[in-house]
C-alpha cells in the first residue's frame, strides 16, 4: 500500500496557498514532476467532479501530456455524465470526486463495475476529494476504487498517484490508509446514525468544516460554493439536528468523531 504525499496544510486544516482559477492547490508545478519523462509513460484519464473550476485547474496542472504523460480524455460533473463518458472513452484511470449529483462516487463505481473487473482493459478509479472523513474513504474503497487522495495534494504528487494506480497499486494520502486498514480488519458492521443519515453529502461536508473552525467564507472557497449557499446548508443542518448554533454543532460533530 503506497501513500501519496500531499501538500502541507496550514493550521486549522486549510490547504496550502489557496488555488487560483485554473490552478491546483499545492506548491510544486508539474514541470517539476520527477521520474522517467513523459515520453516513456502515458496514461489516459477522465476527471469527474461537479465543480467546473476545479476540473479546469486539474486539467491545466496535470494534463500537459508532453510534460506529465497524462492525457485527459474526458470530464463529467455528475453520475449520469460520468458513466456515459467513462463507458465511451474507457480511460485507464478515473479521478473521482466522492460527492456528486445523482448518487455520489459510490454510485459511479457501482454502475461501472464491469469496467473495473475487465480482464483486458480494466478502468481504475482514484478518489480525489476535499473530504477526509472515514466513511467517505471506506465507502469508495469498498466500491472498488484503488486509492483516495485529498485535494490538498500537489500536482506532481497527483501525477505520480495516477501512474501508480494505473499500475495496480493502492494509493492513499497519509492518515487515510489507516481508516481502510481498520475497516477491513473489523468484522463488525458500522453502527447506523439516524441523525447523520438525515444530512445530505454536501451538508456533511459543511458540518465537518464548521466543526473544524472554518469561517463561512473559507468554507465557500474550499467547496467552490457561495457564502449564501454555505449559510443555507448550515441552517439546514441546525434544523435537521435540532441544534441552536455552531458551537452546539461543533460539540455534536466532535462527539461523533466527525472532525
N, C-alpha and C positions, 0 to 999 in steps of 0.2 A: 504494500500500500504506500503510494508516494504522496507527499504533501507539497502543495504549491505554496510558495512564499508570497503573501500579499503585501501591498504597500503598507508601511507602518501607519496606523491610525492615530489621530490626535486624541488628546484626553477627552473622555466622555463618549468615545465610540465613533466620532466623526471621521470620515475618510480624509486622507491627506490631500491638501490642495484642491478645493472644490473644482470639479471638472468644468471647463468651459464648453460651450456648444461645439459638438464635433470633436470632443477630446475625452479620452478615457481617464478615469481617476488614476493617480499614480505618478511617480516621478520619472521613471525611465521611458525613453521613446523606443519605438520598435526598431529604429535604426541601430539600436544597441543590442538587439537580440543576439545572445550568444549561441554558438552551435556550428553546424556544418555549412550553413549558407543555403539560401532559398533554392539555388539551382539543384541541390541534391535531395530535396524533400518537398512534397506537395501534399496539401490536404484541402478537400472541398468542404465548405462549412455553410450551414444555414443558421441565421440569427432569429431567435424567437423571443420577443419582448414587446410588451404593449406600449412602451414609450418610444416614439419615433426618434426623439432627440438622442436617447441612449443608443439605439441601434445605429444611428448615423455616426456617433462617436466611436463605437466599437469597430464599425467598418473602416473608418478613417485610420484608426490606430493599428488594427491587425490585418486589414485587408489589402495592404500593398504587397501584392504577390511576389514581386521581384525582390523584395527585402525579407519578407516573412515566410514565403511559401504557402500562405493561406489564401485561398480563393473563396470569396463569399459568393455563393451561387443563388442565394435566395434569402428573403426576410418574411416574417409574419408577425402579426400583432395580437392574434387570438387563437383559440384552439382550432377552430374550423380552418382558418387560413394556414395554420401550421401544418396540420395533417395533409392538406392539399399540396403545399409547397414541398414538404419532405417527401411525399409519395412521388411527386413529379420529378424532383431533382436527384433523389437518392444520394444525399451527401454522405461523407464518411463520418462527420461529426456535426451534431446539432448543439448549439449553445442555447440552453433552455431556461427561461425565467420560470420561477415557481408559481407566481400569482398571475394568472392570465384570465381575461374574459372567456367564459364558456366552459369553465371547469378546472382551469389551472394546468400546471405542468404534468401532474399525475395523469390527467385525462389524455394529454397528448401521448404520453408513454403507453397508456393502455390501448389507444387506437392505432399506435404504430408498433404493437407487439410483434407482428410478423416480420417487420423490418429489422427489429433488434435481434431476432433469432435466425435471420437468414444465413445459411452456411457459406454462401459465396460472397455476398457483399453486405455485411451487417452494418446498420446505421447505429452509431454510438452516440450517447447523449451525455453532455456535461452541463449540470445545472449552474447557472450564473445568476445570482440573486442578491438583493440587498438584505434579505433575511438570513439570520444565522440561528434561527430557532431550531431546537432539536426535532420537533415534529415535522418541520418542513424538510430538513435534511433526510430524516429517516423515511419520510413518505416517498420522495422521488427515488431514493436508492432501492427501496422495496419495489418500486415501479419499474426499475431496470436501468436507471442512469448509472454511468460508470464513475461519476465523481460529482463534487459540489464545491464551488468556489464562490466567494463573495465579491461584490462589485468594488471592493477596495483594492482588488488585485491590480498589479501594474500590467501594462500592455505586453511587455516582454515575458512576464510570467504566464500570462494568459495564452500567448502563442505556444509556449513550452507545454502548458497543460493540455492544449488541444492536440498536439502531436503525441503526447503520452497516452491520451485517451484513444486516439486513432490506433495506437499500437496495442491497445487492450489493457493498459494499466489503469489502476484506480487512483484518482487524484482528489485530494481534499485540501482546503485551506486549513492551516494549523488550528487545532482545537475541535474542528468539526468531525474529524476521523473518530474521535473518542465517542461521539454520540452514536455512530454507526456500530462500533465495536460493542458498546454497552447494550444497544438494542438487540443485536443479533446473538449476544451471549445470553440474553434473558429469554426465558420461555413464557414469561407472564405477559398477558395481553395488557396494553396500556389502559389505564382507567379512563372512563368516559367523563368528561367535564361538561355538563349540560350548559353551564353558564358560558363557557368559552365557545361552545358549539353554536351559540346564538349569534356570534360575531362573524362577519364576512372576512375573507382573507385580508382585504385592504384594511379593515378595522383592526385586525390583529396586528398588522404592521405598525399602524399609527399608535396603538396601545403600547407596544414594546418601546417605541421611540419616546413617547411621552414618559413612560416609566423610567427611562434612562436619563431623563432630564433635558431632552431636546426642546427648544422653543418651536413654536408653530412655523416660523419662517425657515428654520433649519430642517424641519420635517418635510416641508414643501419642496425644498431643494433636493433632499435625499430621495424623495419618492417621485420627483418630477410632476408634482401637482400644485395647485394654487393654495394659498393660505386659507381662502374661504372653504375650499374642499377639505382641508385638514380640520378646520373648525367644525364642519358638518359631521365628519367622521367621529371627532371627539364627543360631540353632542349625542350621536347615535350610541356610542359605546357607553357613555354615562347613563343614558336612558335604559339600555338593554340590561346593564348590570346593576341598575338601581343605586348608582353612586352619585355623590353630590359635586365632587370637584376632582382635579387632577391629583391631589395628594392622596385621596382615598383610592383613586385608580392605581397610583403607584404602589400603595400597600397591597392592593388586591393582586396586582401582577407579580410582585415580589413574593408573596405567599405561595404562588403557584409556580415559582421559579421560571417565569417567562422573561425576566430581564437578562 
